Amino acid sequence: MGADGTAGIKNLDLKKQTYIIAQDQSTCTVYGMPKAIAMTGLVSEVVPLKDIAEQITKNVGVH
């Protein structure tokens, strides 16, 4: 738990334009991974857990 996804996000961002959605701190049990990715500056949007699925759908063009 922590920053294990950060290297993958950085690598993905180097290869193609990526829209990153992170969970907000107020809805996290542990804010480790979303915080680590937010600190990279690569996060496009920070939303509550309940809104993540809707934002994914919105950003991949499925309505």
NORJO-V190943 format. One record per pair of residues at least 12 apart in sequence whose C-alpha atoms are under 7 Angstrom apart, sorted by the first residue. I is the first residue (numbers start at 0). J is the second residue. D is the distance in Angstrom with one decimal. If there is no record, write none. Layout:
i | j | d
I | J | D
I | J | D
This chain:
i | j | d
0 | 31 | 6.7
0 | 32 | 6.8
1 | 31 | 4.4
1 | 32 | 4.7
1 | 35 | 6.9
2 | 31 | 6.7
2 | 32 | 5.2
2 | 35 | 5.4
4 | 32 | 7.0
5 | 35 | 6.6
5 | 36 | 5.4
18 | 43 | 5.7
19 | 41 | 6.8
19 | 42 | 4.9
19 | 43 | 5.0
19 | 44 | 6.5
20 | 42 | 6.1
20 | 43 | 6.0
20 | 44 | 4.9
20 | 45 | 5.8
21 | 33 | 5.5
21 | 42 | 6.6
21 | 44 | 6.3
21 | 45 | 4.8
21 | 46 | 6.4
22 | 45 | 5.6
22 | 46 | 5.2
22 | 47 | 5.5
22 | 48 | 5.6
23 | 45 | 5.4
23 | 46 | 5.2
23 | 47 | 5.1
26 | 47 | 5.8
26 | 48 | 6.1
